[in-house]
Amino acid sequence: MKNDNTSPVTVTACPDGPLLVRGDFSLAEAPGRTPERPDRKVVALCRCGKTGIAPLCDGSHKLTGFRAPSPPITP
């Protein structure tokens, strides 16, 4: 049964930064772990691998000069 109080999940890749996840979602720290619902509706997930609070972003991408790959150009 669908809960009408849920919001759709969206994931936005910030240029050279984290993935912003918005909506009604849960996170599992690793495969096989029990997913947990965050206290907030938006979280930033690290893409650079240098965060001290994995899987969340702590801004380390700015200090390390992380550059995300560009999306492919479609004709």
N, C-alpha and C positions, 0 to 999 in steps of 0.2 A: 504494500500500500504506500502510495506516495505521500510524503509530508509536505503540505502546502507552505510551510514556514521555511523551507530550504531555499537557498539561492544557488544559481548555477555556478559552477567552478570555472574560473578563467585563470590562465597562466600567461603572464606578460614577461617577455625577456627584455630587461633593461639593457641598453647599449653598454657593453663592457662592465656590466654589473650583475646583480642577482636576478633570479626569477621571482616575480611577485605572484603569489597565489592568493586569489580572492574567492570568497564564496563559502559554501558549506562543505568542508573537507576534513579529513583526518590525516595525520602523518604517522608513519612507522619509521623508527630509527634505523631499522635494518630488515632485510627479508626474514620472515618468520616471527618478527616481533609484533606485539599487539598495537594496532594503530591507536593514536590518541588524538582527541580534538583539541586544537589550540584554544587559548582564552580569547583570541581575537579573530576577526574575519579576514585579515590580510597578514601574510607572513612573507618575508624575503628569504629565499633559499640561495645558499652560496653556490656559485659556479666556478670560482677561482681555486677552491681547495685550500685556502690559507686561513679560513675563519677559525676562531678559537671557541666558537659555540655551535659547531656542526649539529644539524644540517643548516642552521640559520646563518644569515649573513651578518657580519660585524663590521663591514666597511673595509676589510683588509684588501679588497680588490683595488682600492684607490692607492694604497701604499705600495702595492706590488706591481702596479702598472698593467694589470690584467687586461687583455684584449680578447673579446669574444670573436669567434669566427663570423664572418659576414654570411648572410643567407645567400644561397645561389641565385644568380640572375636568371630569370625566366624570359624567354623571347616573347 
